[in-house]
Amino acid sequence: MPLIGTTGQDGISMTVELPPTGLLLVGLGPGGLRSMTVAALEAAEKADHRWYEAYTALWPEPDLIELEARTGPIERVMRPDVEDPGRLFELARTSLVAMLVVGDPLQATTHVDLQLRAREAGVPCHVLHGLSITGTVTGAAGLSNYRFGRQTTLTYPHGSWIATSPLETIAMNRHQGLHTLVLLDLDPTGAGTGDQRPMRPEDAHRSLHLMTERLAERSEEAVSELKSRAMQNQDIGSWTVVLCADVGTADEFFVTTTVDGLPAEPGGRLNCLLVPAEVDGVEADAIGRWRRP
């Protein structure tokens, strides 16, 4: 449901007319109060309760402390509170609850599902969109948005379980001349209950090579013909990647390297990767800026 805004006399400032009760899905942007929209910040200030969803993405801790100083207490919640929203909906029936989500709140299907469940439960749900990594990182690094295929998330291995679909997605995109945005996992346990350790560049390197080994063990019958061609004779370690660190924050930086060059890179607080297909012209010059001397 949209919220009604009124513009101030200066033509710039805006006041959002918030409902007295219900659920607000508030996009925080990538980090810092300055990355939040005026409407999002105002909603966070006026809500009776603020829940910071800390398992699909993380804000820099100093920025969260600054936000809390401005808005009042913020409760950190994890996966169980979002996937079993009984307590959330109970609060939202009698008060205004802001669910604070890093980036844009509807980029993750987790929050779309929450929106749908709120509707089923008769709880009004309003969305205040935010700046998302998926909309900023591609252009910031210098690659054309028109040339991106499916994005994927690189996950930690869990025991003997190793997901190979992220590598298959990257290989398929490259085979079709498309770039790939690769988000990196935050939780080595996969439980989403608080033991967050954002994946480092060396973790991404290890995960990609484990996926390569696991794919090599699979029979050809288990892999489609197109995927088999996409993976054929691929030297994963030599693939060009752009390491994107803390994008959208004051600490943002990029490094163009290879998969096997990732362990040498410290990265930032939160990292993602861009895996380009063949590039030339402006795109080649753009990502060339980020190579180490």
N, C-alpha and C positions, 0 to 999 in steps of 0.2 A: 504494500500500500504506500502511495506517495505521501510525503508530508508537505504541508503548505508553508511557503516562506514569504516573509514581507521584507521589502527592500527599504533601507534607511534613506534619509534625505540626501546623503552623500552619493546615493546610487550604487554603493558598494556593499556596505554592511548589511547583514541579513539576520533576521530573527526567525527561527523555525518554530512553528506552532506545534508543540508536542502534545500528544494525548495524555490524559492523567494516569492511565494504566496501560499495560501491554509490554511487548518485547521490542527492543530496538536492536537491530544488527548494525553495528557501527564500524565502518572501515577506518582503521588507524593510519593507513598508508605504511610506507616501509620503515619509518623511524623518525621520532622527533615531533614535537607539537607543530612545527612548521609544515610538516608533510600532511597534516590533517586538514580537511576542509573546515571552513567556519561552521558549517552546519553540524559536522561530526563532533567538533570540540564543544559546541553549545549543547548538543544532546548528552554528551558525557557529563557535562557540568550539571545539567538539570535533572538527570535520572536519579531516582531514589536509591537504586542499587547498581553497581558497576561490576561486571564479571569480565575478567581478562582471560580469554581462551588461549591457553599457552601450550597446546600440543600440535596444532597444524603449522604454526610459525611462531617466531619469537621477536619481540621488540628489544632493543638495547636496554639493559637494566637502568642506566642513568635516565634515559628518556621516560621510562615507566615511572620512576620516582618523581620526576618533574611533573608528569601528567597527574599523578596522585596528589601532589601538593596543590595543584590547581583545582581538581575536581572533587576531592574527598576520597575516602577509602575505596580501594579497588581489591576485589577478591579474585585470586588466581584460581582458575578451574581447569580441569583436565578432561580427558576423553570420557570417563564415566558420567560426568555431570552433563555433558552435551548429548551423549547417546541415550542417556536415561534422564530426560529433562523434567521429571515430575516436580522436583523442588523448584526449578526455574519457572515452570508454568504456574505453580501455586503462588509464587511471588508476583508474577506478572498479572495475575487476575485482580490483585488489589493494589499494585504499585507499578511504577515505571522502571523496568530493568533494561540496562544497556549491556549487551554482549559485545565487548570490545575485541575486534578481530584484526590481526595484522594484515596489511594490504587491503584488498576488497573482500567483504564478507561472503560474497557469492562465488568466489573463485574455487572454493572447495565444496564438493558435493555434500560434505558433512553439514554445512550450514544451509544448503538448499533443502536437505532432508529435515533439518530443524524448522525451517520456515514452513514446510508442508505439514509437519506434525503440529505446529502451533495453530495452523488453520483448522486442522481436524479437531483440535482440542478447544476451539473457540477463543483462542488467545490472539488479539490483534498483534500483528507483526509488521514492523516498518523497517526499511533498509536505508541506510545512509552510506553511499558508496565511497570507496577510498581508492587511492592510487595503488595499483597492483604491480608486482614484479613482472608479471607476464606482459604488461603494457609498456614498461619502461626499459627493461634490460636490453631488448633486441636493438632498438634504435640507439640507446646510449653506447652500446658496444660498436655500432656502425654497420649492422647487417640489415638488409631489407626485410620488413615484415611480410612482404608478399612471397618470400621464398622459404617460409617456415612450414614444416610438416607438423605431425603430432608431437606434442610435448610429452615428457615422461619424468618419472621420479626414480632416482637411483636409490635403492634400499640397502640397508645393512643385511648381510647374511645372518640367518638365525639357525645356529647349529648346522645341520646338514642341508638345510633348505636355502637354496640360492635362486632367486627370481632371475630369469633370463630375458623376460619381456622387455625391460628397458634397453638392453643391448640390441635386441631384435628391432625395436622401434628406431633406434639411431641408425642401424645398418640399412633398414628399409628407406628411411628418409634420405640418407646419403645416396643410395642406389637410384633414387628418383630425383636427385639434384636438389634436395631440400635440406635446410638447416634444422637443427633440433635444439630446443630449450630443455635442459636437463636440471630439474630441481633435485636437491640433495636431502636425504633423510635426516630427521632430527633425533630419532629415538632408537638406540641400539636394541632395546628390548621389544619394541613393537607394541607395547602395552598402552602407551599414551597416558601413563599415570604419574609422570613427574621426573623420571630419570633421563632428562633431555641432554643429549650431547650432539650438537649439530655436526654433521659429517665434514671432515677436513679433506683437503685435496688428496692426501695420501690414502685416506679411506676410500675415496672415489676411485683412485687408481687400483687399489686392491679389489674392490667390488667388481670393476669392469673386467679385470683379468680372471677373477673367479667365474664370472658369467661366461667368458670365452671358453674356459676349460670345461664348464658344465655343458655348453652347447656342443663342444667337440665330442662329448661322451654320448650324445643323443643319436639315435638312429636316423638315417635320412628320411625314413617314413614318418618320423615324428615332426619333421619340419617341412613346411610347404615349399613347393618348387621355387616360388618367388623369393621367400626368405632364404632358401638355400643359395640362390644366385647372389642375393645381397650380401651374404656372409662369405662367399667364396673368395679364397686367397686374400683375406683381409688381415693386414698387420695392424691390429688395434692400437698397439703402443705408439705407432707413428702418426696416428690421427691428430690433426690440429684441433685444439680446444681453446676456447677463451674462458679463463677463470674470472668470474664476476663476483666481487666481494663487497658486501655491505652496500648494495646498490640502492640509491635514493637517500643515503645518509651522507653526513659530512665526511665520512671515512671511505667513501666509495673508491674502488680502484679496479682495474682490469689488467690481466696478464694473458698474452697469447703464447701458448706453449704447445706441447703434445701430451697425449695421455701418459706416456712414460716420463714426461717432465713434471707431472703434478706433484710427486713426493717432495720435490725441491722447493715447492711454493708454500709459504706459511698460511696464505689465505686470510680471511677476516673472521668476524663473528659469525656471519651467515654467508654461505657461498652457494653459487649455482654455476653451471657450465653451459656454454654454447658450443655445439659441435657443428661447424660449418660444412656444407658441401663444397664443391669446387667454387672458388671465388676469383674474380678478376676486377679490374677497374676500381671504382670507388670502394666496393666492399673489401677488396684486397688491401687497398691503401688504409682503409679505416681500421681493420683488425691488425694491420702491420704496425700501427702506432703503439700497440700494447706489448710488443716483443721486448724481451730483456736485451740490453745492449751487449 
